[in-house]
Amino acid sequence: MRDSPAAPSSPYRRLVHRRSLSVEVYSRDDGLWDLQAELRDVKTRDLTLSERTRPAGVPVHDMLLIVTLNDALDIVDAGSHTLFSPYDTCGDHAQAYKRLIGLNLLRGFRAAVRERLGGVLGCTHLTELTQILPTAAIQGLAGLTQIALPVTETERPADMPFQLNRCHALRLDGPAVAEFYPRWAQPAAPQRAKGTMPTPQVEDETP
C-alpha cells in the first residue's frame, strides 16, 4: 500500500497494523449474484492473544461474509466463515447471518442489520462488513444487469442511469451530470421547486 500524500510529515513512521476490507462480486449460472466480503487484520509484530502468540504477519482476524442477491438486490441466501480469530468461540454464532435473508440492500438495510445482528447477536467484524455491501453491489453489477429499483423510487424515470442523483458528484444539478448526462441535467438552484425529483434515500443512513 502506498504512503498517503496527505500523511503528516514526521522523521520516521512504521506500519504496526493493517486492516483490509475487500468485496468480490460473482455472477452465478442460476442468474443470481454472490457478494463475498472479507475483513483481515494483520499485525507487524507478534501478539499474545488468549495466552497464545500470534506471529507477525499471521491474521488476527480473517472473516468472510457471503450474500446471494437477485437483480432487485434482495438477499436470498447468506452465510459467514471465520478463518482466523482471537478466540476459539468467535465462530460460534452459527447461522446468525442467515438473518440477512429477506433484506433488501436498498431499503432500510443498515437499520435492519442493527436490529437483527447488533451487539451479541453477531460478530462485530462480520456485522461491520455488511455496511459496505450496498455500494459494492451497485458498483459490481453496473452494466451487467438492470437493477430493479425499490417501490419508493418509482418517481425516477425508468431509463435514468442508476447512479445519478445518488452522490454529490452525480447530483442532477452538478457539472458532471451536465457534461456526461446532459439529458438528465437540472439547473442549479438554492432550493428545488416543489414537484421536482427529491434526493433518493437509497441506503439507510439513519443513526
C-alpha positions in Angstrom: 0.0 0.0 0.0 1.4 3.4 -1.0 2.1 6.1 1.6 -0.6 8.7 1.6 0.5 12.1 0.1 -1.5 13.7 2.9 0.2 11.8 5.6 1.6 14.1 8.4 5.2 14.8 8.0 7.5 13.1 10.5 11.1 12.0 10.7 10.0 8.3 10.6 6.9 6.2 10.8 6.4 2.4 10.7 3.5 0.2 9.9 2.1 -1.5 13.0 -1.3 -2.8 11.8 -3.2 -3.2 8.6 -6.9 -3.8 8.2 -8.0 -4.8 4.7 -11.6 -4.8 3.5 -12.4 -6.3 0.1 -15.5 -7.4 -1.8 -15.7 -9.7 -4.8 -18.8 -9.9 -6.9 -19.6 -13.2 -8.7 -22.1 -13.9 -11.5 -23.8 -17.3 -10.9 -25.2 -19.7 -13.5 -28.6 -19.5 -11.9 -29.0 -15.8 -12.7 -28.2 -14.7 -9.1 -25.1 -12.8 -7.8 -22.7 -13.6 -4.9 -21.0 -10.8 -2.9 -18.1 -12.1 -0.9 -16.8 -9.6 1.6 -13.6 -10.2 3.6 -12.1 -8.4 6.6 -8.4 -9.1 7.6 -6.4 -7.6 10.5 -2.7 -8.2 10.4 0.0 -7.0 12.9 3.6 -6.4 12.1 4.6 -7.7 15.5 4.0 -10.8 17.5 0.8 -10.5 19.6 -0.3 -12.6 22.6 -4.0 -13.5 22.4 -5.8 -15.9 24.7 -2.4 -16.8 26.1 -1.1 -17.8 22.7 1.3 -16.0 20.4 0.0 -14.9 17.0 3.2 -14.3 14.9 3.6 -11.1 13.0 2.0 -11.4 9.5 -0.5 -14.1 10.6 -4.0 -12.6 10.6 -5.6 -11.8 13.9 -9.0 -11.7 12.1 -9.8 -13.1 8.7 -13.5 -13.4 8.2 -15.8 -13.9 5.2 -19.4 -12.8 4.7 -21.1 -14.2 1.6 -24.6 -13.0 0.5 -26.5 -14.1 -2.6 -28.7 -11.4 -4.4 -31.2 -11.2 -7.1 -31.5 -8.2 -9.6 -33.6 -6.3 -7.1 -30.7 -6.6 -4.5 -32.9 -8.8 -2.3 -30.7 -11.1 -0.2 -31.8 -14.7 -0.9 -29.1 -16.5 0.9 -26.3 -15.6 3.3 -23.5 -17.2 5.4 -20.2 -16.5 7.1 -16.8 -18.2 7.6 -14.3 -17.4 10.3 -10.8 -18.3 9.1 -8.7 -16.6 11.8 -9.9 -15.1 15.1 -8.6 -14.2 18.5 -10.8 -16.7 20.4 -11.9 -20.2 19.6 -15.5 -19.2 20.2 -15.5 -16.3 17.7 -17.2 -18.5 15.1 -19.9 -19.8 17.5 -22.6 -17.5 16.2 -23.6 -20.5 14.0 -26.2 -19.4 11.4 -26.7 -15.9 12.7 -26.0 -14.3 9.3 -28.9 -16.2 7.8 -30.9 -13.4 9.4 -29.9 -11.3 6.5 -32.1 -13.3 4.2 -35.1 -11.3 3.1 -33.5 -7.9 3.5 -33.0 -5.6 0.5 -29.7 -3.6 0.2 -31.5 -0.5 -1.0 -34.4 -0.3 1.6 -33.6 0.3 5.3 -30.7 -2.2 5.2 -28.4 -0.8 7.8 -31.1 -0.3 10.3 -32.4 -3.8 9.8 -28.9 -5.2 10.2 -28.5 -3.4 13.6 -31.8 -4.9 14.7 -31.0 -8.5 13.6 -27.3 -8.7 14.3 -26.3 -5.9 16.6 -24.3 -6.4 19.8 -24.0 -10.0 21.0 -26.4 -11.3 18.2 -23.5 -11.5 15.8 -19.8 -10.8 15.3 -18.6 -7.2 15.4 -16.4 -7.5 12.4 -18.8 -9.5 10.2 -21.6 -7.1 11.0 -19.3 -4.2 10.1 -18.7 -5.9 6.7 -22.4 -5.6 6.0 -22.1 -1.8 5.8 -20.1 -1.9 2.6 -22.4 -4.3 0.7 -25.0 -1.8 -0.8 -22.5 0.3 -2.7 -20.3 -2.7 -3.6 -23.3 -4.4 -5.1 -24.2 -1.3 -7.2 -20.7 -1.0 -8.4 -20.3 -4.7 -9.1 -23.5 -5.1 -11.0 -23.2 -1.8 -13.0 -23.5 -2.6 -16.7 -24.3 -6.2 -16.1 -28.0 -6.0 -15.2 -30.8 -3.6 -14.9 -31.1 -3.1 -11.1 -34.8 -3.2 -10.1 -35.5 -0.1 -8.0 -37.4 -0.2 -4.8 -41.1 0.8 -4.9 -40.2 4.0 -3.1 -38.2 5.2 -6.1 -40.9 4.7 -8.7 -40.8 8.5 -9.3 -37.5 8.1 -11.1 -37.7 7.7 -14.8 -37.1 4.0 -15.7 -34.3 4.8 -18.1 -32.4 7.2 -15.9 -28.9 5.7 -15.2 -29.0 4.2 -11.7 -26.0 6.1 -10.3 -27.5 9.6 -11.0 -28.6 11.7 -8.0 -27.0 9.3 -5.5 -23.9 11.2 -4.6 -22.6 14.7 -4.5 -20.6 14.3 -7.8 -23.6 12.9 -9.7 -26.3 15.3 -8.4 -28.6 16.3 -11.2 -27.7 20.0 -10.9 -23.9 19.3 -10.8 -21.3 19.8 -13.6 -20.6 16.1 -14.1 -24.2 15.4 -15.0 -24.3 18.4 -17.2 -21.3 17.2 -19.1 -21.7 13.5 -19.3 -25.5 13.1 -18.8 -27.0 16.3 -20.3 -30.4 14.7 -20.8 -30.8 14.5 -17.0 -29.2 17.7 -16.0 -31.2 20.2 -14.0 -30.3 23.8 -13.4 -28.7 24.6 -10.1 -30.9 26.3 -7.6 -30.7 27.1 -3.8 -33.9 25.1 -3.3 -35.6 22.7 -5.7 -39.0 23.8 -6.8 -42.0 21.8 -5.5 -42.6 18.7 -7.5 -39.1 18.1 -8.8 -37.2 14.9 -8.1 -36.2 14.5 -4.4 -32.9 13.3 -3.3 -33.3 9.4 -3.2 -32.9 7.6 0.1 -31.4 4.5 -1.4 -29.3 3.4 1.5 -30.4 3.8 5.1 -28.0 6.3 6.8 -30.0 6.9 9.9 -28.2 6.5 13.2 
